[in-house]
Amino acid sequence: QVRLVESGGGLVQPGGSLRLSCAASGIIFSRYAVGWYRQAPGNQRELVARITSTSSTNYADSVKGRFTISRDNAKNTVYLQMNNLKPEDTAVYYCNARFTMGTSGYWGQGTQVTVSS
């Protein structure tokens, strides 16, 4: 059974840092492109960062220079390092794994990130 489990969310002050993890089971995770998405109340879900099976990366303009996506294939885990967090980063963050771009892939349950004083 395929499972994606996000962890690492929580409450952090502006300017702080968090590292999110997406741990996969039931798939050969290294063969999948993995994206981190977020959805804030009243907003549409947006792609924050993506890493391919060849470790190419892409970032939303709003997080460039602050967030870094990486993967550890030996641990079947993808990370999102978030630095210099801002209140507008507050959202539920979801992990998605896709073998091809034309499929919806697999989703995790989400983890809440709240940036507030």
C-alpha positions in Angstrom: 0.0 0.0 0.0 1.3 3.4 -1.0 1.7 5.9 1.9 3.0 9.4 2.1 3.4 10.9 5.5 4.3 14.5 6.1 5.8 15.8 9.4 7.7 18.7 10.8 5.0 21.4 10.8 4.1 23.6 13.8 4.1 27.1 15.1 7.1 29.3 14.5 7.8 33.0 14.8 8.5 35.2 11.8 12.1 34.8 10.7 12.3 31.3 12.1 12.9 28.0 10.3 11.2 24.6 9.9 12.1 21.5 8.1 9.2 19.4 6.6 9.6 15.8 5.8 7.7 13.5 3.4 8.3 9.8 4.0 7.1 7.3 1.4 6.4 3.6 1.5 5.0 1.2 -1.0 6.8 2.8 -4.0 10.3 3.2 -5.3 10.3 6.8 -4.3 13.5 7.7 -6.2 11.6 7.2 -9.5 9.0 9.9 -8.7 8.9 13.6 -9.0 7.8 15.1 -5.7 6.2 18.4 -5.0 5.4 20.4 -1.9 2.1 22.2 -2.2 0.4 24.5 0.3 -3.1 25.8 0.8 -4.1 28.7 3.0 -7.7 29.5 4.1 -9.6 31.0 1.2 -6.8 30.4 -1.3 -6.2 27.8 -4.0 -3.6 25.1 -3.5 -0.3 26.2 -5.0 2.9 24.5 -5.9 5.8 25.6 -3.6 8.7 23.5 -4.7 9.3 20.4 -6.8 12.2 17.9 -7.2 12.4 15.4 -10.1 13.7 11.9 -10.2 17.0 13.4 -11.5 17.1 15.9 -8.6 16.2 19.0 -10.7 14.4 21.5 -8.6 11.9 24.3 -9.2 10.5 26.9 -6.7 7.6 29.3 -6.6 8.8 32.9 -6.9 7.4 33.6 -3.4 9.8 31.2 -1.7 13.0 31.4 -3.9 16.0 32.0 -1.7 14.2 31.0 1.4 13.1 27.3 0.8 15.1 24.4 -0.3 13.8 21.0 -1.5 16.0 17.9 -1.3 15.7 14.2 -1.2 17.4 11.3 0.5 16.6 8.2 -1.6 18.2 5.8 0.9 15.6 7.0 3.4 12.7 7.3 0.9 12.2 10.9 2.2 11.9 14.3 0.6 12.5 17.4 2.7 11.5 21.0 2.5 13.8 23.3 4.5 12.0 26.6 5.2 14.1 29.6 6.4 13.1 33.2 7.1 9.5 32.2 7.4 6.8 34.9 7.0 3.2 35.1 8.1 2.1 34.6 4.5 3.7 31.2 4.5 1.0 30.0 6.9 -0.8 27.1 5.3 -1.4 23.4 5.3 1.6 21.8 3.4 1.0 18.7 1.3 3.4 16.3 -0.3 2.7 14.8 -3.8 4.5 12.1 -5.7 4.0 11.5 -9.4 5.7 9.1 -11.7 4.6 11.1 -14.8 3.4 14.6 -15.2 0.0 13.5 -16.6 -1.1 11.8 -13.4 -2.4 13.1 -10.1 -0.1 10.8 -8.2 -0.2 10.2 -4.5 -0.9 12.7 -1.7 -0.1 12.8 2.0 -2.4 14.0 4.8 -0.8 17.5 5.1 0.9 19.2 8.0 0.0 22.6 9.4 2.6 25.4 9.3 1.7 28.6 11.3 4.0 31.6 11.3 2.9 34.1 14.0 4.3 36.2 16.8 
